[in-house]
Structures are given as structure tokens and as C-alpha cells.
Amino acid sequence: MSVSDAGESQRHLAALDPLIVAVLAGAVSLGGAARPSFWYDEAATISASYSRSLGQLWQMLGNVDAVHGLYYVLMHGWFQIFPPTEFWSRVPSGLAVGGAAAGVVVLGKQFSSRTVAVTSGFSARSCPEQHGRAWKLAPMPCQ
């Protein structure tokens, strides 16, 4: 293997960094996601998204919880595919965590080294949280 082949191989591996970080951060976030007992806000999401038709959901958003409207519509579609169990109601949040961590890696590579970017991606979103809610769709620091 020549030096140029090694460099090419290294670049191909580096291209997978966002995907690797996304999978690991999402997995950490979903650790314990099947734990029974919904949080109050998860129950509210299921009540709004699963228990109502889109028409009823639209009517509800005219009176309460309009700030979560897009999230409820997305979750309505999600619950058409997956059951509203503890685990499946928390998976979209885990996917959002993985996506945010991958975004940090991509952005980090624009401003710094690969090592800094990958480390930032892991640390930015690798906090385990079991409950799902709309705020997980927006990148924010671990609390």
C-alpha cells in the first residue's frame, strides 16, 4: 500500500465520521428508552398525536399547544407506522439527537481538525435522556 493509498483510505474513513457519531449518539440517547412509565409531556404528545385525527389535531392547535403543532403532526405520522409505546414514542428524539451530533461533526470539520469535530459531536449530544418531546428536534446543550 502506497502513501497515497493510505491517504485515500483515511479520507474515506473520515467521510463516515458523521454517520458513526450519529449512530453512537442516538444509541446512547435511546439507552433505557423502553423503560416503562410515560412522562407527562410524552403522554400529552400521545394524546395529541395518536388519539386524534388530523382534523381534530388542527382544531386542538387552534386552542392549546400551538407551539408544538409541527411536532404533533410529525408524531401523528410516526404513530401511523409505529405503536405508541414508551420505546417507539422516544425513537424520534433519539434520531434527532443522532442527527444533531452528526451536524456538529460536519460543522466542526469546517472550522477545526477531525479529532476536534468528532469529539465535539460525541460530547454535544451524548447525554442519555429517555423522554421524547419537541425540544429534542432542536439542537441544544445537555441539561
N, C-alpha and C positions, 0 to 999 in steps of 0.2 A: 504494500500500500504506500503510495507516494504521499508527500506532504500536502499536495493539492487535493488528493482524495480524502485525506483526513479532515482538511478544512471544509470540504464539501459535505462530508458526513456530519461534522459538527454543526453546520448551518441547517441541515435538515432536522437534526435533533432539536436545535434551538427553536425551530418553527413550531414544534409541538409543545413548547413551554406553556402557552396559554391553555391548551387543552388539558395538559397534565394537572396544572394548578386548578383549573375549573373542576375537574373530576374529584380531586382530593379535597378541595374546599367544600364542594357540595356534599361529599360523603361525610365530612366532619360535621357539617351543619345538620345533616339528617341523622346523626347518631342519636338514638333514642326517640326518633320521630314516631315510632309505633307505640310509644308509651301511652297507656290509656288515660282518659280524662281530658276532655277539651278545655282549653282556657275560655274565658268569657268571650273574648273577641273572635276566637275560632267558631264558637257556637253562633255568634252573630253573623259571621260570614256564611256559615252553612244555612242559617235561617234565611238570609237574604238571597243567596245564590242557588241553593239546591231546592229549597222549599217553595220557590216562587217561579212562575213563568216569566219570560222576558217582559211581557206587558205589565205584570204585577210588580216586577222589579223596577221598571221605569216609573211606575206610579209611586212606589215607595221612595225612590230617589228624589221625587218632587217635594217630599215632606221631611225626610231624615237621611242622614248618611250620604249626602250627595258627593262628599269629598272622596268616598270610596267607590263611586259608581263604576269607573273603568275596571277596577279590581273585581268588583262583584260580577260584572259581565264576563270577564275572563274566567273567573271561577265557575260561573254558570256553565260555560262551555266545557271546562275541565271536568265538572261533575256529570256531564253528559257522557263522558268517556270512562271515568273512574268513580268508584263509590266514595261517599263522603265519610270515610273512616279517618281515624287520627292520622295514620301514615299518609294516605293519599291527599288529605287536605293540607299536609305540610310539605309535600314534594315540590310544588311550585316555588315555595320560599327557598328550598334547598337549591333548586335550579337557578333561581335569581342570584343566590349567593355565589354559586359557581361562575355564573356569567359576569358578575361584578369583579370577582377575583381575576378572571381572565382579562377583563378590561384593564385592571390595574397593571397586569404584566405587559400588555401591549403598550399602554401609555408609558410605563416605566422604561421600556426599551427605547422609547423615543428620546428620553432625557438622561438615561444613565446606562450602566452596564447590565448585562444579562443577569448577573448574580443579584444586583440590587432589585431588578424588576421582579424576578421570581420570588425573592424573599419578601418583597412588598406585597405581592399577590397572596402569598400564604398568610402573612400577618394581617392583611387588611380585612379579610373575611373569614378567617378560620376560627370563629367563635361558635361553639355549639349552641344553638337555640332550637327549641322544639316547637314553638308555636308559630303558626303562619298568619301573616297579616299583610296588608298592602304596603306598609313601610319597608318590607323586605325587598320590594321591587325597586326601590331607590337606594343606591349605594350610600351607606352611612357607616360611621365607625362602630365597632362593637361596644356594647354598653355593659 
